[in-house]
Structures are given as structure tokens and as C-alpha cells.
Amino acid sequence: MPVRGVQPDIGDQLEALSRQQYAGRWELLLADNGCHTSTLEVVESWKGVIPKLRIIDARSRLGANFARNKAVDEAAGTLIAICDSDDVVTPGWLDGLSRSARSAEMVGGHLDVTVLNPPLLQAWRPSPTEHGLPLGLDFLPYVAGSNCAIWRDVYQAVGGCDEELVGGGGGDDVDLSWRVQLVGGRVVFAPDAVVHYRLRSDMRSMVRQMTAYGMSAALLYRKFRAYGAQRPRLTVAGKHWIRVVQRGPRELGRPDTRGGWIREVAYLLGRLHGAVRHRVLYW
């Protein structure tokens, strides 16, 4: 679990991890990527409750991917499960991941948005795993980095998380999932591994996140187009933009659709920004 800065909800996640129903042996490695003192104090208070809780020093370079790689290097186990500090795993989370991992190299669980988020946020952004693992760029499925597991030897064989990708931009988990599949690994859905996922609670944060997702899509296309990653046809993209603009006045006038429309526009603008930044034709 990579952690940075002030994490006011980390106590909820640690409590949830302490209630895991997994029968095997496991340890929790918290990768300190620049935690605030208050966050570390909360973590320290759980050391007696979660017996094998270790804090890994991952402060020499900022980035969730660096923190994850550092923790994997220190891990004693053969299966690596990854979660975030602001979500809440369910009691069967670890057991669900481990059971599905018996027949795959990498697994991704379900992100439930109904528990930690008000109805309005749920309407603006439904769960990306509502129908299983999402498909990226009409290419390959991918797991969510906040709810997944991968065998340690597989993780290391493909080079781990790409530290040049900024964690939280939406591309690091996709990138890792695709690299596993391109070397013949199986990536499957673990429906019993459920994480209560916390959505961005204010419009500004949501716009920043969706813009970053759009930018990462352009980078992923540049990186994986030779393997089959697709971009939308220009005519399809153009029609999409026209429909979005036409829907604007209607959807901006309704609270239940306003956020979803803004989220969609932020993602599309992020794709254009990413195309310029990464010097690739992507729209």
C-alpha cells in the first residue's frame, strides 16, 4: 500500500485489513512515499493489531509506482496484493484475490462505489468494474491498481511498475496489465475481491483526475500501438464531440448529469493535451 502526505481515511483501511478472512499467512507493507507525521502515527498504532505490519522507506523518489516497486522488493510473499490507503477493502478481499490468482498471473477485483460515496457522485461516475475488467483502447483488459494482485516473479519479470508513469494518472495499472499479457500472462477478474472505492468528492479534483486519465490514454496509445492498441477513428471522434456539445445545455442543467458531462469533457480534453505532450496523433 503506497502512502504519501496526509491520509485522513487510512485508519478505516487499516481496520478493514485487520478483519481479513484469509486463512493463509500474509503481511502488510506500507510504502512510505513521504507520509505526514500524523499518518505515520495512525499506522504505528495498528502494529499490535496487524501483527505483520511493516513500514518501508520509499521516500527517496516521489511516485506511487516507485513506492510499489520498493515494497515488492522487500516483500516476503509470492503473491503481491495492492490497495490504496483511502479506500476500504471488504473482509473477503484478500481471499478473493488469492483464489482467482491460482489460475492467472494477475487478477483485478471489483471497485464498489455505493458505500463510500453519495448518490450524486455515483451518478456522475459509475464503477469502472461494474461489468468486469474494463477494456482499454479496444486492445486488452486491465486491472485497477487500487484492487489487484500479481505473482511476485511475474511482477519482477516484466520490470514492475513503470516509474516514469505518474501514479494516479490512470495509466500505470493499464501499462502493467498489458505488459503481463504481452508476455503470455493471464489477467482475470476476481468478483469476490471487493474494495469500497472512494471517488473524488469535489468537482475540481474530479476534473484533474479525468484530465490525467485522458492524457495517459494518449501515452498508452503511443507506447502500445505497435502491439494493437487502437485510437478512435477521426470521424467517430468528431461525431462524439458533436454529441457531447449538443448534450451540454441539457445535462449541465441537471444535478444528476452535470458532473458526468463535465467528467466526459475533461477526459476528452485530456486526450488532446496528451497528444500534444506525447507527440502522437490521438484524439
N, C-alpha and C positions, 0 to 999 in steps of 0.2 A: 504494500500500500504506500504509494508516494505521497508525501505530505509537505506542504510549504505554507509559510505565513500563519495567519490566524485562522483556525478551523473551529468555529463555534459548535458545529454539529458532530465533532469527532467522537464525543462521548457516546452518542447514540449508536454510531457504527461499532465502537469497541464493545458496547454492551451486547449488540446483536452477534458479533463474532464470538463472544464468550458463551453464547447459547447454541452453538453449532451442534447438530445431532450426528455429526460424522464420527464413526466408531474407530477410525484409524488414528495414527499419530500425525500431528501437524504442528507447525509453528507459525507465528505471525511476525513478519519482518516489516517494520515501519521504516521506510526510507526517508530520512530527514533531509529535505532539499532546501532547508532554510526556514525551519519552523520557528514561530514565535515562542517565547518562553512559556506563555500561558498554555499553548497547545502541548508542549512537551510535559508540562506539569500534569495535564489530564492523562496523557499517555502513561506516565510513570505511576499514576495511581491505579492503573489497571494491571500492573505487572504481577500482583499477587492473585488476581482473578483469572488472567490468561497466563498460565504458567510459562509457556514458551514464547513470550513476547520479547522481541529484541529490537532495539533502535539501531539502524545502520546509518553511518555518517555518509551522506550523499550531498554534501554542501559545496564541494569543490567546483561544481558546474551546475548552473540552473537548468531546469528542464525535467519534466516528468519521465521522459524516456531515459535520460541519464540515471535518474533515481531508480527506475525499474531495473535497468541493467546492473546497477550496483547491488541491488538487493538479490537478484538472481545469482550473481557471483558468490554471494555469502550464504545462499540457501543450502540447507542440508537435504531437502526432499527432492524427489524425482519428478513430481508434478507441481507446477507453479500456477497458483490461482491468483488473480489480480482483481482488486476492487479499489474504490475511491473512498476518501475519508468523509465526504459529505452525504453519502447515500446510506442505506440501511439494508444489509443482507437478511434474508429470511433464514430460519433455523435449518432448513434443508439445503441451503445454498452449496456448501462445500461437498456434501454428499452427492447432490445432483450433478455437479461438475465432474467429480471423480468417477461416477458410474458411467457417464457418457464418454469420458476420456478413454475408457477401456477399448473402444473401437475407433479411436480417431487420434490424430496428432494434436489437434487443437479444438476446443469447444467454446461456444458462447451461450450464455444464458439469456433469460428474459428480463427486460427492463420494465418494471411496472410503474406507471406514473400516477396511479389512482390514490395512493396512500399519503404521499408527502406533499401533494400539490392540490390547490383549489380547483374547482371545476373549470374556471375560466382558463387557467394555464393548460389544463388537459385538453381543452377545445383548441387552443392555439397550437399545441404541439403534441400530437398523439405519440404513443410509444413506437420507436423505430423497429422493435422486435415483435410487434403485435401479431404478425403472420410468420414468425420465424426469423432466420438470419436475413438481413437486407442484402440486396444485390447492388454492387457499385459499378457505375459506368457501363451497364449492360455487359459486365465482364465476369466477375466472380463474387460469391457471397463473402461476407466479413463479419467478425465478431465485434461487440462493443468492448472497448478497452476497460470499461468500468465493471465488466462482468464476464470474465473469461478464464480459461485455464489452458496451459500448454505444457507438454513434457519438456523438462529442462534440457535434455540433449537436443531436442528439435529446436528449441529457442536458441541455443548456442550455435547449432549447425547453420542456421540461416542468418546469424550475426546479431540476434537480439533486436531490440527496438532501435530504429534509426535515430540517432541523437541529433541529426541535422534537421529533423522534423520537429516542430514545436508542439509538444503535448497539449491537448485541448483544442487543437485546430481541426480535429476531425479526420486527419489523415494518417496518424501514427498507427492506430489499430487496424485500419484498412490495409496499410502498407505491410504490416507484419502478417496479417491473414493471407494476403495474396502471395507473399514470398513463400510461405509454408506450402501453399497449394501448387505453386510453380515448380517445386521440387518433388511433387508427388504426394504431399501430405493431405490427409482428410480433415476438413473443417466442418463440424456438425453442430446442430442446435441442441441445447440441453434445456428442455422446457421446465424441468423441475428445479433448476438453479435460478431462483428469482431474486432480483435486487429491487428494492424500492428506490427508484431513481428520482433525484431532486432536480427539477427544472429550474432554469434561471428565473428569478422571481420578479425582475423588473425589465421593462422594455429595452432600456439601453444595453443591459447585459445580454439579453437575447439577441439583439441586433448584432452586437460584436461577435457573439458566438456563431451565428449563422453566416455572417460575412466571412469569418475564418474558415468555416466549412466549405463555402463556395470557392475560396482561394485554394484550399487544399485539393479540391476536385481538379482544378487545372494542373496542379503539380503532379497529382497521381496520374492524370492522363499523359503528361509528358514522360513520366517515368515508366509507365506500363503500356503505352500504345503499341510498342513493338510486339507485345505478347497478346494483344487482343482487346485492350481497354478501348472503349468507344466514346466518341463525343456526339452530341445530338446533331442531326443534320441541320444545316443552316436554315432551311425552310421550316423545319419543326421548331427550332429555337425561336425563329421570328414569329410564328403563329402563337407560341407560348407567351411571348412578351405582349403581343396584341391582346390576348385573352386576359392576361394579368392586369393590363392597363384598363381594359373595359370593365373588369370586375371591381376596380378600385373604389369608385364612388359608393357603390352599394355595400361593399364589405367593410370599408372604413366607417360607415355609419352604424355598424352593429358591433357591440362589445364582444360578442362571441366569435366574430370572424375577423375583427380588426387586427388582432395580434398575428393570426395565421397569415393574413395578406402581407403584413409588414415583414414577417419572417421569410416568406417566399421571395419578396423583392430583395431583402438583404442577401439572401443566398445567391440570387441571380447576379446582383451587382458584385458580390464577392467573386463569382466565376470570372467576370470581366476583369476585375482588378488582378486576379490571379493569372489570367492570360497575359497581361502586360508585364507583371512582375517576373513571371517564369518564362516569358518569351515563347509562348506557344499559342497556336490558334485554337482557342477553346471559348465557347460562348454558352 
